Amino acid sequence: MITAIITGASSGLGREFALAIKKRCPDVESFWLIARRADRLNALAEELGKDNCYVLPIDIVSEEGIKEFIDSLKDIVPEIKYLINNAGFGKLDDFKNIPSKASYDQINLNCGALTVITREALPYMIKGGEIINVSSIASFAPNPRMAVYSSTKAFVTSFSRALREELKADGINVLAVCPGPMDTEFLPIANIAKGTSKMFDTLPRSKPKRVAKKALKYSARKKAVYTPKLFFKFYRFIAKILPVSLVVKFAKT
Ligand SMILES: NC(=O)c1ccc[n+]([C@@H]2O[C@H](COP(=O)([O-])OP(=O)(O)OC[C@H]3O[C@@H](n4cnc5c(N)ncnc54)[C@H](OP(=O)(O)O)[C@@H]3O)[C@@H](O)[C@H]2O)c1
């Protein structure tokens, strides 16, 4: 069965990706919905049509979670058209104030789990398949006060670009999606409330529904990177041409 696998499908952008694929990709016959909160995934499965959904309530950072994912691949043998590596989180504060476990978990989820899931899913991907890795504008330059998060997203964008070249021969595209702030659960989890960061208070917001829809369009066109909003496209350009020692000064969150 032609399948779309979405990590972090229980909320925010991941949920919007599932709904956008349902609306725009009629060839998809089956959805794998992955996140820890089963109730949210089951509610989404109802919306998408329960019979077409495989709900996998796992922690993709844990060994057991990854084992369950690998066992499911072996049992079901999906024909994967879309792999949406979307699960991720960040923390805003000076590095010294963030508990080391929170930093370690960001690296394990945003980089480690994304890498392992991609590697394990790859043998099941069909020609013409699309991998969409959710990165961030934080990947364009190091962000003081989000030092670990921005480093994990730099990994995601770099990994996506390298893998894209490798997989061209297999007819599989890899797109890195680099949104700016979106009003999702990401912000409270990152401890970003009004007043905690001047930068976050002033930056324009993107709508997750629109980001998902346009990301699918960029992916279908076999693009490498999608940055929503002109403002952030300009930032990406500036971050590329100016010395990093300068950009890092105004990239402080
Ligand atoms: N919102 C923003 O401002 C923003 C900006 C740029 C990039 N991004 C990126 O966009 C992506 C989606 O974030 P979002 O904004 O939609 O935030 P969100 O609503 O908090 O979504 C994060 C998703 O990841 C899942 N998740 C977290 N830890 C997990 C784990 N250990 N195992 C499995 N699933 C896990 C969460 O589900 P459970 O809690 O149910 O596990 C949730 O579905 C992330 O990669 C984020 O870095 C967000």
The ligand as a Tripos MOL2 file, in Angstrom:
@<TRIPOS>MOLECULE
LIG
   48    52     1     0     0
SMALL
NO_CHARGES

@<TRIPOS>ATOM
      1 N1          6.6670   26.0510   15.9910 N.am      1 LIG1
      2 C1          7.7500   26.6810   15.6340 C.2       1 LIG1
      3 O1          7.9410   27.8730   15.9420 O.2       1 LIG1
      4 C2          8.8020   25.9860   14.7880 C.ar      1 LIG1
      5 C3          9.6820   26.7570   14.0050 C.ar      1 LIG1
      6 C4         10.6230   26.1120   13.2190 C.ar      1 LIG1
      7 C5         10.6850   24.7380   13.1820 C.ar      1 LIG1
      8 N2          9.8290   24.0040   13.9530 N.ar      1 LIG1
      9 C6          9.9430   22.5290   13.8980 C.3       1 LIG1
     10 O2          8.6940   22.0020   13.4680 O.3       1 LIG1
     11 C7          8.5750   20.6440   13.9000 C.3       1 LIG1
     12 C8          7.1740   20.4310   14.4350 C.3       1 LIG1
     13 O3          6.9990   21.2170   15.5880 O.3       1 LIG1
     14 P1          5.6210   21.9430   15.9310 P.3       1 LIG1
     15 O4          5.8480   23.4020   15.8190 O.co2     1 LIG1
     16 O5          4.5200   21.3220   15.1920 O.co2     1 LIG1
     17 O6          5.5560   21.6210   17.5040 O.3       1 LIG1
     18 P2          4.6620   20.5960   18.3250 P.3       1 LIG1
     19 O7          3.2300   20.9130   18.1220 O.co2     1 LIG1
     20 O8          5.2260   20.6160   19.7110 O.co2     1 LIG1
     21 O9          4.9550   19.1930   17.6280 O.3       1 LIG1
     22 C9          6.0230   18.3360   17.9820 C.3       1 LIG1
     23 C10         5.6110   16.9130   17.6920 C.3       1 LIG1
     24 O10         6.7100   16.0400   17.9940 O.3       1 LIG1
     25 C11         6.2130   14.9540   18.7620 C.3       1 LIG1
     26 N3          7.2710   14.4120   19.6140 N.ar      1 LIG1
     27 C12         8.0010   15.0970   20.5260 C.ar      1 LIG1
     28 N4          8.8590   14.2760   21.1510 N.ar      1 LIG1
     29 C13         8.6550   13.0260   20.6240 C.ar      1 LIG1
     30 C14         9.2290   11.7610   20.8570 C.ar      1 LIG1
     31 N5         10.2050   11.5840   21.7630 N.pl3     1 LIG1
     32 N6          8.7830   10.6910   20.1400 N.ar      1 LIG1
     33 C15         7.7910   10.8680   19.2220 C.ar      1 LIG1
     34 N7          7.2240   12.0550   18.9330 N.ar      1 LIG1
     35 C16         7.6480   13.1210   19.6340 C.ar      1 LIG1
     36 C17         5.0680   15.5560   19.5700 C.3       1 LIG1
     37 O11         4.1170   14.5720   19.9590 O.3       1 LIG1
     38 P3          4.0130   13.8540   21.3960 P.3       1 LIG1
     39 O12         4.2360   14.9030   22.4370 O.co2     1 LIG1
     40 O13         2.6190   13.3040   21.3700 O.co2     1 LIG1
     41 O14         5.0600   12.7940   21.3780 O.co2     1 LIG1
     42 C18         4.4280   16.4680   18.5530 C.3       1 LIG1
     43 O15         3.5330   15.7510   17.7380 O.3       1 LIG1
     44 C19         9.7180   20.4320   14.9060 C.3       1 LIG1
     45 O16        10.7500   19.7020   14.2810 O.3       1 LIG1
     46 C20        10.1820   21.8390   15.2330 C.3       1 LIG1
     47 O17        11.5460   21.8650   15.6030 O.3       1 LIG1
     48 C21         8.8860   24.5890   14.7460 C.ar      1 LIG1
@<TRIPOS>BOND
     1     1     2 1
     2     2     3 2
     3     2     4 1
     4     4     5 ar
     5     4    48 ar
     6     5     6 ar
     7     6     7 ar
     8     7     8 ar
     9     8     9 1
    10     8    48 ar
    11     9    10 1
    12     9    46 1
    13    10    11 1
    14    11    12 1
    15    11    44 1
    16    12    13 1
    17    13    14 1
    18    14    15 2
    19    14    16 1
    20    14    17 1
    21    17    18 1
    22    18    19 2
    23    18    20 1
    24    18    21 1
    25    21    22 1
    26    22    23 1
    27    23    24 1
    28    23    42 1
    29    24    25 1
    30    25    26 1
    31    25    36 1
    32    26    27 ar
    33    26    35 ar
    34    27    28 ar
    35    28    29 ar
    36    29    30 ar
    37    29    35 ar
    38    30    31 1
    39    30    32 ar
    40    32    33 ar
    41    33    34 ar
    42    34    35 ar
    43    36    37 1
    44    36    42 1
    45    37    38 1
    46    38    39 2
    47    38    40 1
    48    38    41 1
    49    42    43 1
    50    44    45 1
    51    44    46 1
    52    46    47 1
@<TRIPOS>SUBSTRUCTURE
     1 LIG1         1 GROUP 0 **** ****
